[in-house]
Amino acid sequence: MIPRGGPSGMFGPSCESCAQLGVEELNAGGGLLGREIRLVLVDGSRAPHQVAGEVEGLVHSRTVDAVVGWHLSVVRQILAPRLAARVPYVYTPLYEGGERGAGVYLAGETPAGQLAPSLRWLSRELGVRRWAVVGNDYVWPRVSAAAARRYMRSCDAQLVEEMFVPLGTADFGVALSRLERSGCDGVLLLLVGQDAVEFNRQFAAAGLDQIARLSPLMEENMLLATGAENTRGLWAAAGYFEGLPTAASLDFNARFVRRFGVQAPVLNSIGESCYQGLSLLADLVRRAGCLDVPALDAAAPSVNFEGARGRVHMRGRHLQQDIYLARADGLEFDVVCSLEQISPAR
């Protein structure tokens, strides 16, 4: 399941390419359980009930043996109960945390690993103390904002403004006026895809880019669309960046370019998460020896593999991984530090 339209549609090409690379590499190694893997693509950017209905139909007809992909939390919340652990469901995005549905395995980052140490670092190193939140109006931004409010208190910061807008918002004039009046020196950006691009352009055009911006969902597609002139003071936290200077990342980048060429969709954390989700599914299935959810649950604590993000393992149903803080430098991200290196607030 990948996005092919709406604010998140810009992620679709890289999601599909990364998933295709993952499938080809798994099949080159013998597939899973002696069977060749085939991709059945579903557009996850449509109305949540429509997406969930299509996927449930594919599962009911035994057209698919597992569900993997990047889509919004509102889709996951409807889909997971309808699947009811009949097949494994690997949810690849960063998300708000707290998912405990049977048969759901989480491959992405959560606020505790992304926002808590990032806010501490920006408070300590840049002196950012007065934060505002601008997010889309659905579960991931709202729950993440509530978590961020708690983290701010631990580093002597405060939330002075908070606003949520519908998905697909293109005019941020009212939000920018509220930001100017708030006296904030940092903006926590919880906007998706094209919405974040529009905000960043208007934010810089209004002369507000002396204010730091932090996003857990700012990736290379959005950076390119934002434009180099609009990225000053923009920070991102994620488990993967195209420019991540690790051996595992450089090797993944090289394989991707060899397969798809230099004109391929730009690599980013969202596309790469689809590759990682397939790797997680494969490791679970190999250890369990089957696709039955109870056996996969029993195998989950032993998951441990090397991916583009480095060595990862499972805790419960969540994949544990290194997360990095990066600063936008024109149209690229400069990775500043691993967030594990940031000591907890006292």
Residue frames relative to the residue before (quaternion, step in Angstrom):
aa qw qx qy qz dx dy dz
M 1.0000 0.0000 0.0000 0.0000 0.00 0.00 0.00
I 0.0970 0.7934 -0.5896 0.1159 3.56 -0.63 1.14
P 0.5150 -0.6485 0.4528 0.3304 3.61 -1.14 0.48
R 0.0754 -0.8120 0.5783 0.0237 3.56 -0.92 0.91
G 0.7833 0.1766 -0.1255 0.5827 3.58 1.24 0.11
G 0.7069 0.4637 -0.3294 0.4205 3.55 -1.33 -0.07
P 0.7978 -0.3110 0.2048 0.4741 3.59 -1.25 -0.24
S 0.7331 0.4138 -0.2326 0.4871 3.60 1.10 -0.66
G 0.3975 0.7586 -0.4523 0.2487 3.59 1.25 0.02
M 0.5815 0.5998 -0.3784 0.3986 3.59 1.12 -0.55
F 0.6346 0.5418 -0.3344 0.4381 3.61 1.19 -0.40
G 0.4956 0.7324 -0.3911 0.2549 3.57 1.19 -0.57
P 0.6966 0.4822 -0.3121 0.4299 3.64 0.69 -0.97
S 0.6855 0.4570 -0.3064 0.4769 3.60 0.90 -0.80
C 0.6015 0.5468 -0.3617 0.4566 3.62 1.05 -0.66
E 0.6859 0.4848 -0.2918 0.4576 3.57 0.85 -0.95
S 0.6650 0.5045 -0.3110 0.4545 3.59 0.92 -0.87
C 0.6679 0.4900 -0.3100 0.4667 3.59 0.91 -0.86
A 0.6372 0.5114 -0.3302 0.4727 3.59 1.01 -0.75
Q 0.6444 0.5235 -0.3231 0.4543 3.58 0.96 -0.84
L 0.6364 0.5138 -0.3281 0.4726 3.58 0.99 -0.82
G 0.6489 0.5301 -0.3182 0.4434 3.58 0.93 -0.87
V 0.6666 0.4974 -0.2974 0.4688 3.58 0.93 -0.90
E 0.6614 0.5087 -0.3139 0.4530 3.59 0.90 -0.89
E 0.6670 0.4900 -0.3100 0.4680 3.59 0.94 -0.80
L 0.6448 0.5030 -0.3286 0.4726 3.60 0.99 -0.75
N 0.6689 0.4910 -0.3093 0.4646 3.59 0.93 -0.83
A 0.6148 0.5408 -0.3470 0.4574 3.58 1.08 -0.66
G 0.7049 0.4292 -0.2493 0.5068 3.57 1.20 -0.54
G 0.7152 -0.4628 0.2488 0.4609 3.59 1.21 0.33
G 0.5132 -0.6567 0.4204 0.3587 3.59 1.24 0.11
L 0.5368 -0.5827 0.4809 0.3756 3.55 -1.17 -0.68
L 0.8433 0.0124 -0.0523 0.5348 3.56 -0.86 1.01
G 0.6794 -0.5081 0.2766 0.4514 3.55 1.12 0.74
R 0.6447 0.5068 -0.3183 0.4756 3.59 1.25 0.21
E 0.4927 -0.6360 0.5091 0.3059 3.53 -1.18 0.66
I 0.3586 -0.7214 0.5557 0.2055 3.56 -1.06 0.82
R 0.0661 -0.7747 0.6279 0.0342 3.57 -1.04 0.84
L 0.3702 -0.7124 0.5545 0.2190 3.55 -1.08 0.77
V 0.0675 -0.7256 0.6827 0.0541 3.54 -1.11 0.84
L 0.2097 -0.8316 0.5061 0.0911 3.59 -0.27 1.26
V 0.0709 -0.7683 0.6361 0.0080 3.54 -1.02 0.96
D 0.3996 -0.7041 0.5333 0.2453 3.59 -0.95 0.88
G 0.1915 -0.8335 0.5137 0.0686 3.56 -0.35 1.27
S 0.5713 0.6265 -0.3722 0.3776 3.60 1.26 0.04
R 0.5351 0.6364 -0.4055 0.3798 3.60 1.24 -0.04
A 0.7529 -0.3410 0.2680 0.4951 3.58 -1.28 -0.12
P 0.5830 -0.6430 0.3589 0.3432 3.63 -0.79 0.97
H 0.6810 0.4784 -0.3085 0.4607 3.62 0.86 -0.88
Q 0.6192 0.5376 -0.3442 0.4573 3.60 1.09 -0.64
V 0.6571 0.4999 -0.3015 0.4769 3.57 0.95 -0.92
A 0.6763 0.5000 -0.2982 0.4513 3.57 0.83 -0.99
G 0.6446 0.5281 -0.3236 0.4481 3.58 1.00 -0.78
E 0.6563 0.5016 -0.3194 0.4644 3.58 0.95 -0.81
V 0.6816 0.4834 -0.2993 0.4607 3.59 0.86 -0.93
E 0.6317 0.5254 -0.3373 0.4595 3.59 0.96 -0.79
G 0.6389 0.5262 -0.3212 0.4601 3.57 1.05 -0.76
L 0.6433 0.5175 -0.3170 0.4667 3.59 1.01 -0.79
V 0.6545 0.4925 -0.3073 0.4843 3.57 1.04 -0.76
H 0.6607 0.5220 -0.3112 0.4406 3.58 0.88 -0.96
S 0.7170 0.4331 -0.2427 0.4893 3.60 1.02 -0.80
R 0.4081 -0.7317 0.4398 0.3235 3.56 1.36 -0.02
T 0.2987 0.7429 -0.5280 0.2830 3.54 1.09 0.74
V 0.7831 0.1700 -0.0961 0.5904 3.59 1.12 -0.64
D 0.3444 -0.7454 0.5458 0.1668 3.54 -1.20 0.73
A 0.7853 0.0704 -0.0277 0.6144 3.60 1.27 -0.29
V 0.2573 -0.7423 0.5997 0.1522 3.55 -1.26 0.49
V 0.0434 0.7813 -0.6172 0.0820 3.57 -0.83 1.05
G 0.4877 0.7187 -0.4466 0.2150 3.58 -1.10 0.51
W 0.5037 -0.6193 0.5309 0.2844 3.48 -1.49 0.16
H 0.2800 0.7140 -0.6021 0.2218 3.57 -0.79 1.11
L 0.6562 -0.5532 0.3431 0.3817 3.57 -1.20 0.43
S 0.6540 -0.5461 0.3701 0.3702 3.54 -1.24 0.57
V 0.6008 0.5677 -0.3761 0.4187 3.61 1.05 -0.60
V 0.6241 0.5069 -0.3371 0.4898 3.59 1.15 -0.56
R 0.6537 0.5233 -0.3168 0.4455 3.59 0.89 -0.93
Q 0.6652 0.5284 -0.3176 0.4213 3.58 0.89 -0.88
I 0.6818 0.4459 -0.2821 0.5067 3.59 1.13 -0.60
L 0.6973 0.5110 -0.2781 0.4187 3.56 0.92 -0.93
A 0.6469 0.5710 -0.3468 0.3678 3.60 0.78 -0.98
P 0.6942 0.4481 -0.3141 0.4676 3.69 0.77 -0.82
R 0.6492 0.5221 -0.3280 0.4454 3.60 1.07 -0.65
L 0.6339 0.4990 -0.3361 0.4860 3.59 1.12 -0.55
A 0.1016 -0.8613 0.4927 0.0718 3.57 1.20 -0.66
A 0.6554 -0.5693 0.3000 0.3955 3.57 0.95 0.97
R 0.3323 0.7350 -0.5258 0.2699 3.62 1.11 0.54
V 0.7672 0.0635 -0.0471 0.6365 3.57 1.21 -0.59
P 0.5646 -0.5722 0.4412 0.3990 3.62 -1.15 0.36
Y 0.1479 -0.7732 0.6155 0.0384 3.54 -1.08 0.86
V 0.0817 -0.8004 0.5938 0.0046 3.59 -0.41 1.25
Y 0.1505 -0.7913 0.5915 0.0368 3.55 -0.51 1.27
T 0.2398 -0.8593 0.4422 0.0931 3.57 -0.36 1.25
P 0.6296 0.5855 -0.3808 0.3403 3.69 0.95 -0.51
L 0.5682 -0.4316 0.5395 0.4470 3.45 -1.44 -0.02
Y 0.0567 0.8066 -0.5861 0.0508 3.58 -0.99 0.67
E 0.7208 -0.5066 0.2991 0.3665 3.55 -1.34 0.17
G 0.5164 -0.6386 0.4225 0.3833 3.61 1.23 -0.24
G 0.7074 0.5232 -0.3270 0.3449 3.51 -1.36 0.14
E 0.4865 0.6632 -0.4494 0.3485 3.62 1.21 -0.09
R 0.0017 0.8146 -0.5785 0.0415 3.58 -0.80 1.06
G 0.3221 0.7831 -0.4830 0.2229 3.58 1.24 0.29
A 0.5487 -0.6201 0.4517 0.3322 3.56 -1.05 0.80
G 0.8289 0.2274 -0.1786 0.4789 3.55 -0.95 0.90
V 0.5938 0.5463 -0.3712 0.4596 3.59 1.27 0.11
Y 0.0749 -0.7877 0.6115 -0.0010 3.58 -0.82 1.08
L 0.2572 -0.8162 0.5117 0.0765 3.54 -0.69 1.19
A 0.1755 -0.8290 0.5280 0.0565 3.58 -0.57 1.18
G 0.6919 0.5306 -0.2691 0.4090 3.60 1.19 -0.34
E 0.6743 -0.4950 0.3863 0.3887 3.50 -1.42 0.01
T 0.2039 -0.7516 0.6118 0.1385 3.57 -1.31 0.39
P 0.7068 -0.4909 0.2889 0.4195 3.62 -1.16 0.40
A 0.6135 0.5676 -0.3682 0.4074 3.61 0.99 -0.71
G 0.7362 0.4074 -0.2329 0.4877 3.59 1.02 -0.74
Q 0.7158 0.4354 -0.2449 0.4879 3.56 1.15 -0.61
L 0.8036 0.3623 -0.1797 0.4366 3.54 0.49 -1.23
A 0.6449 0.5570 -0.3505 0.3886 3.60 0.82 -0.92
P 0.7456 0.3764 -0.2589 0.4851 3.67 0.66 -0.92
S 0.6024 0.5586 -0.3684 0.4351 3.62 1.09 -0.58
L 0.6581 0.4993 -0.3091 0.4712 3.57 0.94 -0.86
R 0.6293 0.5212 -0.3375 0.4674 3.59 1.02 -0.76
W 0.6697 0.5064 -0.3080 0.4475 3.60 0.88 -0.93
L 0.6902 0.4729 -0.2870 0.4666 3.60 0.84 -0.93
S 0.6154 0.5304 -0.3424 0.4719 3.57 1.12 -0.61
R 0.7185 0.4600 -0.2494 0.4582 3.55 0.87 -1.01
E 0.7763 0.3896 -0.1918 0.4570 3.59 0.80 -1.04
L 0.7906 0.2812 -0.1441 0.5245 3.60 1.02 -0.74
G 0.4510 -0.7158 0.4383 0.3034 3.58 1.23 -0.13
V 0.3496 0.7372 -0.5088 0.2748 3.60 1.15 0.49
R 0.0081 -0.8372 0.5438 -0.0583 3.57 -0.56 1.18
R 0.7585 0.3188 -0.1742 0.5410 3.60 1.08 -0.66
W 0.0718 -0.8448 0.5294 -0.0304 3.54 -0.29 1.33
A 0.1308 -0.7215 0.6694 0.1193 3.50 -1.34 0.51
V 0.2578 -0.7406 0.5990 0.1622 3.57 -1.20 0.56
V 0.0003 0.7409 -0.6716 -0.0116 3.54 -1.08 0.86
G 0.1441 0.8148 -0.5426 0.1445 3.57 -0.52 1.17
N 0.5569 -0.5442 0.4877 0.3947 3.51 -1.33 0.14
D 0.4902 -0.6978 0.4570 0.2526 3.53 -1.15 0.67
Y 0.5318 0.5497 -0.5052 0.3998 3.54 0.10 1.35
V 0.8079 -0.3862 0.1571 0.4164 3.56 -1.30 0.17
W 0.6642 0.5203 -0.3484 0.4083 3.66 0.77 -0.88
P 0.7073 0.4375 -0.3067 0.4629 3.67 0.70 -0.87
R 0.6771 0.5074 -0.3178 0.4278 3.60 0.87 -0.85
V 0.6880 0.4516 -0.2957 0.4851 3.60 0.87 -0.85
S 0.6353 0.5229 -0.3327 0.4608 3.60 1.01 -0.74
A 0.6398 0.5214 -0.3268 0.4605 3.60 1.01 -0.77
A 0.6366 0.5168 -0.3302 0.4676 3.59 1.00 -0.78
A 0.6451 0.5007 -0.3213 0.4795 3.59 1.01 -0.79
A 0.6480 0.5316 -0.3204 0.4414 3.59 0.93 -0.89
R 0.6045 0.5579 -0.3572 0.4424 3.59 1.03 -0.71
R 0.6553 0.4907 -0.3111 0.4827 3.59 1.00 -0.78
Y 0.6625 0.5079 -0.3142 0.4522 3.60 0.92 -0.87
M 0.6149 0.5646 -0.3520 0.4234 3.60 1.02 -0.75
R 0.6381 0.5410 -0.3372 0.4319 3.55 0.96 -0.81
S 0.6608 0.5249 -0.3110 0.4370 3.60 1.09 -0.66
C 0.7560 0.3038 -0.2050 0.5424 3.62 1.21 -0.23
D 0.5767 -0.6428 0.3532 0.3598 3.57 1.13 0.78
A 0.5013 0.5964 -0.4606 0.4253 3.56 1.03 0.82
Q 0.1876 -0.7845 0.5803 0.1122 3.57 -1.26 0.23
L 0.4078 -0.6733 0.5612 0.2557 3.52 -1.28 0.50
V 0.1311 -0.8391 0.5271 0.0294 3.58 -0.49 1.21
E 0.7928 0.0772 -0.0466 0.6028 3.61 1.24 -0.28
E 0.0028 -0.7920 0.6091 -0.0410 3.55 -1.09 0.75
M 0.1333 0.7918 -0.5851 0.1137 3.58 -0.81 0.98
F 0.1421 -0.7833 0.6036 0.0437 3.53 -1.13 0.81
V 0.1390 -0.8027 0.5796 0.0225 3.55 -0.91 0.98
P 0.6007 -0.5747 0.3972 0.3888 3.62 -1.11 0.49
L 0.5771 -0.5368 0.4785 0.3871 3.55 -1.26 0.44
G 0.7597 0.3318 -0.2672 0.4913 3.55 -0.91 0.93
T 0.3924 0.7198 -0.4840 0.3061 3.61 1.23 0.24
A 0.1367 -0.8080 0.5707 0.0525 3.58 -0.90 0.95
D 0.7317 0.3587 -0.2101 0.5402 3.61 1.18 -0.48
F 0.0687 -0.8252 0.5605 -0.0109 3.58 -0.50 1.23
G 0.2309 0.8184 -0.5009 0.1615 3.58 1.16 0.46
V 0.6744 0.4812 -0.2998 0.4730 3.59 0.85 -0.93
A 0.6533 0.5170 -0.3175 0.4529 3.59 0.93 -0.87
L 0.6597 0.5071 -0.3139 0.4573 3.59 0.94 -0.83
S 0.6276 0.5251 -0.3383 0.4646 3.59 1.01 -0.72
R 0.6593 0.4966 -0.3092 0.4723 3.58 0.96 -0.81
L 0.6256 0.5307 -0.3412 0.4588 3.57 1.03 -0.71
E 0.6433 0.5241 -0.3242 0.4544 3.59 0.93 -0.87
R 0.6975 0.4700 -0.2752 0.4657 3.59 0.92 -0.86
S 0.6240 0.6017 -0.3381 0.3664 3.59 1.09 -0.63
G 0.3314 -0.7525 0.5024 0.2673 3.59 1.11 -0.61
C 0.3283 0.7630 -0.4985 0.2481 3.58 1.20 0.45
D 0.2143 -0.7564 0.5947 0.1681 3.57 -1.25 0.45
G 0.7522 0.2114 -0.1897 0.5946 3.55 1.33 0.35
V 0.1525 -0.7683 0.6155 0.0874 3.57 -1.10 0.74
L 0.2215 -0.7338 0.6288 0.1302 3.56 -0.84 1.03
L 0.1863 -0.8230 0.5354 0.0356 3.52 -0.42 1.34
L 0.0175 0.8030 -0.5912 0.0731 3.57 -0.50 1.25
L 0.3551 0.7207 -0.4875 0.3417 3.52 0.94 1.09
V 0.3897 -0.7408 0.5127 0.1911 3.56 -1.13 0.75
G 0.9010 -0.0237 0.0452 0.4308 3.54 -1.09 0.86
Q 0.8601 0.0060 0.0251 0.5094 3.54 -0.77 -1.11
D 0.5792 0.5707 -0.3845 0.4370 3.60 1.10 -0.54
A 0.6635 0.4877 -0.3001 0.4816 3.59 0.96 -0.86
V 0.6123 0.5483 -0.3466 0.4520 3.60 1.03 -0.75
E 0.6746 0.4856 -0.2981 0.4693 3.59 0.85 -0.95
F 0.6399 0.5187 -0.3319 0.4597 3.58 0.95 -0.83
N 0.6783 0.5056 -0.3079 0.4353 3.60 0.78 -0.95
R 0.6373 0.5206 -0.3302 0.4624 3.60 0.97 -0.79
Q 0.7118 0.4511 -0.2599 0.4715 3.57 0.85 -0.98
F 0.5894 0.5768 -0.3477 0.4461 3.57 1.13 -0.69
A 0.6991 0.4463 -0.2670 0.4907 3.59 0.87 -0.96
A 0.6429 0.5307 -0.3295 0.4433 3.60 0.97 -0.80
A 0.6687 0.4849 -0.2895 0.4836 3.58 1.17 -0.59
G 0.5051 -0.6777 0.4064 0.3470 3.59 1.29 0.03
L 0.4820 0.6922 -0.4195 0.3355 3.59 1.20 0.46
D 0.5046 0.7092 -0.4034 0.2823 3.58 1.23 -0.11
Q 0.4553 0.6012 -0.5027 0.4226 3.58 1.14 0.56
I 0.5879 0.5340 -0.3514 0.4957 3.55 1.36 -0.18
A 0.4577 -0.6843 0.4925 0.2823 3.60 -0.87 0.93
R 0.1315 -0.7540 0.6379 0.0858 3.54 -1.19 0.69
L 0.0753 -0.7773 0.6241 0.0256 3.56 -1.02 0.88
S 0.0291 0.7982 -0.6004 0.0394 3.57 -0.90 0.96
P 0.3130 -0.7262 0.5732 0.2146 3.61 -1.04 0.74
L 0.7277 0.3842 -0.2128 0.5269 3.59 1.32 -0.07
M 0.4565 0.6486 -0.4818 0.3726 3.59 1.07 0.60
E 0.0591 0.8116 -0.5750 0.0850 3.58 -0.51 1.16
E 0.7856 -0.4173 0.2069 0.4072 3.55 -1.33 0.16
N 0.6074 0.5364 -0.3690 0.4552 3.63 1.03 -0.61
M 0.6813 0.4870 -0.2821 0.4680 3.55 0.90 -0.96
L 0.6211 0.5442 -0.3376 0.4518 3.58 1.07 -0.73
L 0.6578 0.5035 -0.3052 0.4697 3.58 0.93 -0.89
A 0.6873 0.4830 -0.2846 0.4620 3.56 0.93 -0.90
T 0.6077 0.5659 -0.3413 0.4404 3.58 1.13 -0.67
G 0.3617 -0.7363 0.4912 0.2927 3.58 1.00 -0.85
A 0.5859 -0.6322 0.3848 0.3300 3.55 -0.94 0.96
E 0.6659 0.5277 -0.3104 0.4264 3.58 0.99 -0.78
N 0.7271 0.4294 -0.2303 0.4836 3.60 1.24 -0.28
T 0.6037 0.6067 -0.3367 0.3925 3.60 1.25 0.18
R 0.3867 0.7284 -0.4953 0.2731 3.61 1.18 0.11
G 0.8354 0.1853 -0.1481 0.4958 3.57 -0.93 0.93
L 0.5262 0.6389 -0.4005 0.3929 3.57 1.25 0.35
W 0.0771 -0.7988 0.5964 -0.0155 3.58 -0.81 1.11
A 0.0882 -0.7862 0.6102 0.0423 3.55 -1.18 0.62
A 0.1675 -0.7567 0.6235 0.1034 3.56 -1.23 0.60
A 0.2179 0.7719 -0.5658 0.1914 3.58 -0.76 1.05
G 0.5650 -0.6072 0.4470 0.3351 3.54 -1.30 0.27
Y 0.7898 0.1431 -0.0755 0.5916 3.58 1.25 -0.28
F 0.0132 0.7333 -0.6796 -0.0152 3.52 -1.23 0.71
E 0.6128 -0.5567 0.3984 0.3948 3.58 -1.10 0.59
G 0.7485 0.3962 -0.2086 0.4892 3.59 1.04 -0.79
L 0.3147 0.7586 -0.5166 0.2421 3.60 1.19 0.35
P 0.2726 -0.8249 0.4754 0.1389 3.62 -0.44 1.19
T 0.3914 0.6821 -0.5225 0.3296 3.57 0.62 1.15
A 0.6365 -0.5448 0.3780 0.3940 3.57 -1.17 0.50
A 0.6557 0.5217 -0.3167 0.4445 3.59 0.94 -0.87
S 0.6724 0.4911 -0.2956 0.4682 3.58 0.95 -0.86
L 0.6619 0.5056 -0.3124 0.4568 3.59 0.88 -0.91
D 0.6445 0.5140 -0.3231 0.4648 3.59 1.01 -0.76
F 0.6420 0.5106 -0.3186 0.4751 3.59 0.98 -0.84
N 0.6437 0.5267 -0.3251 0.4501 3.60 0.90 -0.90
A 0.6638 0.5115 -0.3056 0.4520 3.58 0.94 -0.91
R 0.6586 0.4981 -0.3154 0.4676 3.60 0.94 -0.82
F 0.6312 0.5374 -0.3298 0.4517 3.57 1.01 -0.80
V 0.6871 0.4734 -0.2864 0.4708 3.60 0.87 -0.94
R 0.6198 0.5333 -0.3490 0.4578 3.61 1.00 -0.73
R 0.7046 0.4701 -0.2716 0.4569 3.58 0.96 -0.81
F 0.8328 0.2505 -0.0896 0.4854 3.57 0.80 -0.99
G 0.5158 -0.6723 0.4076 0.3404 3.60 1.23 -0.14
V 0.6725 -0.5313 0.3469 0.3810 3.53 -1.30 0.30
Q 0.6644 0.4809 -0.3094 0.4812 3.60 1.21 -0.30
A 0.3622 0.7498 -0.4793 0.2773 3.59 1.26 0.24
P 0.6456 -0.4798 0.3932 0.4454 3.61 -1.21 0.27
V 0.5544 -0.6254 0.4306 0.3408 3.55 -1.02 0.80
L 0.4563 -0.6777 0.5062 0.2762 3.57 -1.02 0.84
N 0.0792 0.7845 -0.6052 0.1102 3.55 -1.09 0.75
S 0.6921 -0.5022 0.3230 0.4055 3.56 -1.27 0.31
I 0.6529 0.5264 -0.3267 0.4358 3.60 1.02 -0.71
G 0.6656 0.4722 -0.3026 0.4924 3.59 0.88 -0.89
E 0.6693 0.5088 -0.3022 0.4492 3.57 0.87 -0.97
S 0.5912 0.5806 -0.3800 0.4112 3.61 1.08 -0.59
C 0.6100 0.5392 -0.3576 0.4575 3.61 1.13 -0.55
Y 0.6134 0.5165 -0.3303 0.4979 3.58 1.10 -0.70
Q 0.6779 0.4920 -0.2939 0.4605 3.57 0.89 -0.93
G 0.6253 0.5472 -0.3395 0.4407 3.58 1.03 -0.73
L 0.6512 0.4933 -0.3095 0.4866 3.58 1.03 -0.78
S 0.6286 0.5259 -0.3310 0.4677 3.58 1.05 -0.75
L 0.6365 0.5169 -0.3231 0.4726 3.58 1.01 -0.78
L 0.6452 0.5124 -0.3220 0.4664 3.59 0.89 -0.91
A 0.6679 0.5139 -0.3048 0.4436 3.58 0.88 -0.97
D 0.6710 0.4931 -0.3106 0.4584 3.59 0.90 -0.86
L 0.6259 0.5348 -0.3294 0.4623 3.58 1.02 -0.78
V 0.6967 0.4853 -0.2781 0.4492 3.56 0.82 -1.05
R 0.6504 0.5181 -0.3248 0.4507 3.59 0.93 -0.82
R 0.6883 0.4716 -0.2904 0.4685 3.57 0.96 -0.82
A 0.6973 0.4558 -0.2721 0.4816 3.58 1.06 -0.74
G 0.3409 -0.7557 0.4882 0.2728 3.58 1.11 -0.66
C 0.7708 0.1824 -0.1278 0.5969 3.57 1.28 0.25
L 0.5050 -0.6427 0.4850 0.3111 3.57 -1.35 -0.04
D 0.4274 0.7091 -0.4673 0.3100 3.60 1.24 0.14
V 0.5228 -0.6862 0.4102 0.2958 3.56 -0.76 1.07
P 0.6439 0.5068 -0.3690 0.4387 3.71 0.79 -0.71
A 0.6641 0.4860 -0.3096 0.4764 3.59 0.98 -0.77
L 0.6273 0.5207 -0.3346 0.4727 3.59 1.05 -0.70
D 0.6214 0.5326 -0.3405 0.4628 3.60 1.01 -0.76
A 0.6668 0.5011 -0.3017 0.4617 3.57 0.94 -0.88
A 0.6919 0.4777 -0.2717 0.4682 3.59 1.10 -0.71
A 0.5026 0.7133 -0.4076 0.2692 3.60 1.15 -0.57
P 0.6666 0.5124 -0.3486 0.4143 3.68 0.80 -0.79
S 0.6904 0.4787 -0.2889 0.4592 3.61 1.16 -0.45
V 0.4199 0.7090 -0.4724 0.3127 3.61 1.26 -0.04
N 0.2233 0.7430 -0.5962 0.2064 3.55 -0.85 1.03
F 0.2545 0.7777 -0.5373 0.2041 3.59 -0.36 1.18
E 0.4502 -0.6631 0.5355 0.2661 3.53 -1.34 0.37
G 0.0277 0.7995 -0.5979 0.0497 3.56 -0.74 1.08
A 0.7654 -0.3339 0.2577 0.4861 3.55 -1.26 -0.30
R 0.6861 0.4606 -0.2712 0.4935 3.59 1.20 -0.52
G 0.6163 -0.5253 0.3489 0.4717 3.58 1.28 0.05
R 0.7530 -0.3584 0.2844 0.4729 3.56 -1.27 -0.40
V 0.0211 -0.8000 0.5986 -0.0356 3.58 -0.79 1.05
H 0.0467 -0.7791 0.6243 0.0330 3.55 -1.28 0.42
M 0.4990 -0.6657 0.4725 0.2908 3.57 -1.27 0.26
R 0.0480 -0.7197 0.6895 0.0666 3.51 -1.30 0.62
G 0.7719 -0.0148 -0.0532 0.6334 3.54 -0.25 1.26
R 0.7241 -0.3545 0.2847 0.5186 3.56 -0.67 -1.11
H 0.5783 0.5848 -0.3699 0.4321 3.60 1.27 0.24
L 0.3932 -0.6980 0.5498 0.2363 3.55 -0.99 0.87
Q 0.2476 -0.7681 0.5775 0.1234 3.57 -0.83 1.02
Q 0.0754 0.8102 -0.5658 0.1333 3.56 -0.77 1.06
D 0.5556 -0.5597 0.4803 0.3839 3.56 -1.27 0.31
I 0.1290 -0.7665 0.6254 0.0686 3.56 -1.12 0.73
Y 0.2126 -0.8072 0.5483 0.0523 3.55 -0.99 0.94
L 0.3108 -0.7011 0.6105 0.1980 3.52 -1.29 0.57
A 0.0189 -0.8141 0.5790 -0.0401 3.57 -0.80 1.02
R 0.2957 -0.7308 0.5922 0.1663 3.53 -1.23 0.67
A 0.4443 -0.6695 0.5218 0.2864 3.56 -0.98 0.84
D 0.0469 -0.7698 0.6364 -0.0135 3.54 -0.86 1.06
G 0.7776 -0.1631 0.0644 0.6037 3.54 0.19 1.29
L 0.7822 -0.2756 0.2361 0.5064 3.56 -0.62 -1.17
E 0.6614 0.4388 -0.3204 0.5171 3.58 1.21 0.47
F 0.3897 -0.6830 0.5573 0.2664 3.53 -1.31 0.29
D 0.2093 -0.7410 0.6282 0.1114 3.53 -1.02 0.93
V 0.2881 -0.7747 0.5382 0.1651 3.59 -0.40 1.23
V 0.2668 -0.8090 0.5134 0.1040 3.57 -0.57 1.22
C 0.7962 -0.1734 0.1536 0.5590 3.59 0.85 -0.89
S 0.4826 -0.5765 0.5577 0.3518 3.49 -1.40 0.20
L 0.4600 -0.7115 0.4551 0.2741 3.58 -0.79 0.95
E 0.5363 0.6036 -0.4133 0.4211 3.60 1.20 -0.22
Q 0.6264 0.5570 -0.3322 0.4324 3.58 1.20 -0.47
I 0.6104 0.5579 -0.3504 0.4398 3.59 1.26 -0.28
S 0.3812 -0.7513 0.4930 0.2175 3.54 -0.57 1.17
P 0.5737 -0.5993 0.4252 0.3619 3.61 -1.07 0.66
A 0.5695 -0.5692 0.4611 0.3728 3.54 -1.22 0.50
R 0.4000 -0.7190 0.5161 0.2382 3.56 -0.99 0.80
